[in-house]
Amino acid sequence: MKILMVLTSHDRLGETGKPTGFWLEEYAAPYYVFRDAGADITLASPAGGQPPLDPKSDAPDAQTEATRRFKDDPEAQRALASTQRLASISADAYDAVFYPGGHGPLWDLSEDRTSIALLEAVHAAGKPLALVCHAPGALRHVRAPDGTPLVQGKAVTGFANSEEEAVGLSAVVPFLVEDMLKQQGGRYSKAAADWQPHVVTAGQLITGQNPASSEPAAQALLDALRRR
């Protein structure tokens, strides 16, 4: 069971001068779900090497069991520090793909041609694909084999407009994930309350709303793999 995890390489929050990147929980929780299930995990990012960490996800109040485990795991830290360049990755080599979020993907993965081609190839091959929080933004330009938006007509979720407003970045991000998914024809839903876990499965496409959705989204990806 080979799983590819794709992280952002973007480290700046628009024109604010503030740092951003991937969200630690959204990487660590799925990483251990996959590793504990015996998966062979490959990490990749557009630039390769160490992906940028959103410092807010490293704050004391953002820590979880999985992030604390990661901080005590030198092997996992070394793996993260040496991600492969996304351009060197072949979709054929993997059974499933997982995209952690953080604000970074809204700038790079949403526009990265290599990422777009990878997502299209994985979906066309009928392989499970999961994206969490802001990572569904990477689906912005992804098309189904018939040329329609990949999310068109599909049940999807992602970081809610109300959650973006709560963190004060609605006017900073290049687009709002919820709005984009709706504009592309996705059937968007969210949890009854912000920040609660919410995962949606539409065939082989799995999306999670927020950081709390990262672990259940990873479990859903494993379940999809077992059904194949």
C-alpha positions in Angstrom: 0.0 0.0 0.0 1.8 3.1 -1.3 0.4 6.5 -0.3 1.7 9.9 -1.6 1.3 12.9 0.6 1.6 16.3 -1.2 2.5 19.4 0.8 2.7 23.1 -0.1 6.0 24.9 -0.7 4.4 28.4 -0.3 5.5 30.3 2.8 4.0 33.8 2.5 0.5 34.9 3.5 -0.3 37.1 0.5 0.9 40.7 0.8 0.9 40.7 4.6 4.5 39.7 5.0 3.5 37.1 7.5 4.5 33.4 7.2 2.3 30.5 6.3 2.7 27.0 4.9 1.2 23.6 5.8 -0.8 23.0 9.0 1.0 20.6 11.3 -2.0 18.6 12.6 -3.2 18.1 9.0 0.1 16.5 8.2 0.9 14.6 11.4 -2.5 13.0 12.0 -2.8 11.4 8.6 0.9 10.5 8.5 0.5 8.3 11.6 -2.9 6.9 10.5 -1.1 5.7 7.3 2.1 4.6 9.0 0.3 2.7 11.7 -1.6 0.9 9.0 1.7 -0.3 7.4 1.6 2.0 4.4 4.7 3.0 2.5 4.5 6.8 2.5 6.2 9.2 0.1 6.2 12.9 0.8 6.4 15.5 -2.0 6.1 19.2 -2.5 6.5 21.5 -5.5 10.0 22.7 -4.5 11.1 19.5 -2.7 13.0 19.5 0.6 11.5 21.0 3.8 8.0 22.4 3.3 7.2 25.5 5.2 5.3 25.1 8.5 2.6 27.6 9.4 3.9 28.8 12.8 0.4 29.2 14.1 0.0 25.4 13.8 3.0 25.0 16.0 1.6 27.1 18.9 0.8 25.4 22.2 -3.0 25.6 21.8 -2.8 23.9 18.4 -1.1 20.7 19.6 -2.7 17.3 19.4 -1.6 13.8 20.2 -0.4 13.4 16.7 1.7 16.6 16.6 3.3 15.8 20.0 4.1 12.3 18.6 5.7 14.0 15.6 7.9 16.2 17.7 9.2 13.1 19.5 9.8 11.3 16.2 13.2 12.1 14.6 12.5 9.6 11.7 9.3 11.4 10.8 11.1 14.8 11.0 13.9 13.6 8.7 11.3 12.4 6.2 9.5 15.7 6.2 12.7 17.6 5.7 13.5 15.8 2.5 10.3 15.7 0.5 10.6 14.8 -3.2 10.1 17.4 -5.9 6.5 17.0 -7.2 7.7 17.0 -10.8 9.6 13.8 -10.2 6.5 11.9 -9.0 4.5 9.5 -11.2 0.9 8.9 -10.2 1.2 5.3 -11.5 3.5 4.5 -8.6 0.9 5.1 -5.8 -2.3 3.6 -4.6 -3.7 6.7 -3.1 -2.9 10.4 -2.6 -3.5 12.7 0.4 -3.2 16.6 0.4 -2.8 18.2 3.9 -4.0 21.8 4.1 -2.7 25.0 5.6 -3.1 28.3 3.7 -0.1 27.6 1.5 -1.9 25.4 -1.1 -4.2 28.3 -2.0 -1.2 30.0 -3.7 0.9 27.2 -5.1 -0.9 23.9 -5.4 -4.1 25.5 -6.8 -2.1 26.8 -9.7 0.7 24.2 -10.0 0.4 22.4 -13.4 2.2 19.3 -12.1 -0.2 19.1 -9.1 -3.2 19.6 -11.4 -2.0 16.8 -13.8 -1.3 14.5 -10.8 -4.8 15.0 -9.4 -6.4 14.4 -12.8 -4.4 11.2 -13.3 -5.2 9.8 -9.9 -8.9 10.5 -10.3 -9.0 9.1 -13.9 -7.3 5.9 -12.6 -10.0 5.5 -10.0 -7.6 5.7 -7.1 -8.7 7.3 -3.7 -7.8 10.9 -3.3 -8.2 13.0 -0.1 -7.8 16.7 0.5 -8.3 18.5 3.8 -9.1 22.0 5.0 -7.5 24.5 2.4 -6.1 21.7 0.3 -9.4 21.2 -1.6 -8.4 24.5 -3.1 -5.9 22.5 -5.2 -8.9 21.2 -7.1 -9.7 24.7 -8.5 -8.5 23.9 -12.1 -8.7 20.1 -12.0 -10.9 18.6 -14.6 -12.6 15.2 -15.1 -11.8 13.2 -18.2 -14.8 14.8 -20.0 -13.4 18.3 -19.4 -15.9 19.4 -16.7 -14.7 20.5 -13.3 -13.7 17.5 -11.2 -16.0 18.6 -8.3 -19.0 19.3 -10.5 -22.0 17.5 -9.1 -20.0 15.8 -6.3 -20.5 16.1 -2.6 -17.5 18.1 -1.2 -16.3 20.1 1.7 -13.4 22.3 2.6 -12.5 25.2 4.9 -15.7 27.1 5.4 -16.2 30.8 4.7 -17.2 31.3 8.4 -13.9 29.6 9.5 -11.9 31.9 7.2 -13.7 34.9 8.6 -13.0 33.7 12.1 -9.2 33.6 11.5 -9.4 37.1 9.9 -8.1 36.1 6.5 -11.1 36.4 4.2 -9.6 39.4 2.5 -6.1 38.0 2.3 -6.5 34.6 0.7 -6.6 34.6 -3.2 -10.0 32.8 -3.0 -12.3 31.2 -0.5 -12.4 27.5 -0.6 -16.1 27.2 0.0 -17.0 29.7 -2.6 -14.7 28.1 -5.2 -16.1 24.6 -4.7 -19.6 25.9 -5.1 -18.6 27.9 -8.2 -17.2 24.8 -9.7 -20.5 23.0 -9.3 -19.6 21.1 -6.1 -22.4 20.2 -3.7 -20.7 21.8 -0.6 -21.6 20.9 3.0 -20.1 21.7 6.3 -20.4 20.7 10.0 -23.2 22.1 12.1 -20.6 24.1 14.0 -17.3 25.5 12.8 -14.1 23.6 13.7 -16.0 20.3 14.1 -14.9 17.2 12.1 -16.7 16.9 8.8 -15.6 14.5 6.0 -17.4 13.9 2.7 -16.8 10.9 0.4 -17.9 11.1 -3.3 -16.8 7.9 -5.0 -13.0 8.0 -4.7 -12.9 11.7 -3.8 -12.6 12.4 -0.1 -12.6 16.0 1.3 -12.4 17.2 4.9 -13.5 20.6 6.2 -10.8 21.7 8.7 -7.9 20.5 10.9 -10.1 18.3 13.1 -11.2 16.5 9.9 -7.7 15.4 8.9 -7.6 12.1 10.9 -11.1 10.9 9.9 -10.3 11.9 6.3 -7.2 9.7 6.4 -9.2 6.9 7.8 -11.7 7.3 5.0 -8.9 7.1 2.5 -7.8 3.8 4.0 -11.3 2.5 3.9 -11.5 3.5 0.2 -8.3 1.6 -0.4 -9.6 -1.5 1.3 -12.8 -1.4 -0.9 -10.8 -1.4 -4.1 
